[in-house]
Structure formats: C-alpha cells, structure tokens
Amino acid sequence: METVTVTPGGFEVDASMLASAFGLDEASVRDKMRAGEITSLCETGIDSDAGRFRLTFRHGTRTFRLTVDDAGRVISRARFDGRSPARE
C-alpha cells in the first residue's frame, strides 16, 4: 500500500508518484514544482470525512488527486484530463 509522509507542515508525496501520474521523470517533477508549473492543494475533510485529506496536484490541463487518511495511507487516487468549466 502506498503512503504519503505526514510532516509537521503537512504532507509529502514522493516525486515518483507524481511522475507516474503526469508521465514525467522525477527530476522534471521537482523542476516543475519549483517553477510553479505543478501546483498543489490540500483540503481537510469535515463531518463524515473528518480524518481524511484530499491532495490535488495540477500540471497543465491534468489533475492528479489523492485522498489520504491522517496516517498518510492512500485511500483513493484519481486522474483527470481537462479543466472543469468555470463556475459563476
């Protein structure tokens, strides 16, 4: 089972996991994250989702999303191509 490392500042996802999701090599993942070409968002679950976290990574029009528990265990993963329609 894959895990995400829990740190005092949040979560660390191994570059190899992101490389696989985006079809890149690990060095490119690191470079693109430093350049702001891969972005991330962490959302904390509430109510029935308490203790779960949604980690979303975006690169171009591709999105990779992990749902993890408070120990960093991956509960689910998803990949999407294309952007969501703008909300009004």
Rosetta blueprint (number, residue, H / E / L):
1 M L
2 E L
3 T E
4 V L
5 T E
6 V E
7 T E
8 P L
9 G L
10 G E
11 F E
12 E E
13 V L
14 D L
15 A H
16 S H
17 M H
18 L H
19 A H
20 S H
21 A H
22 F H
23 G L
24 L L
25 D L
26 E H
27 A H
28 S H
29 V H
30 R H
31 D H
32 K H
33 M H
34 R H
35 A L
36 G L
37 E L
38 I E
39 T E
40 S E
41 L E
42 C E
43 E E
44 T E
45 G L
46 I L
47 D H
48 S H
49 D H
50 A L
51 G L
52 R E
53 F E
54 R E
55 L E
56 T E
57 F E
58 R E
59 H E
60 G L
61 T L
62 R E
63 T E
64 F E
65 R E
66 L E
67 T E
68 V E
69 D E
70 D L
71 A L
72 G L
73 R E
74 V E
75 I E
76 S E
77 R E
78 A E
79 R E
80 F E
81 D E
82 G L
83 R L
84 S L
85 P L
86 A L
87 R L
88 E L
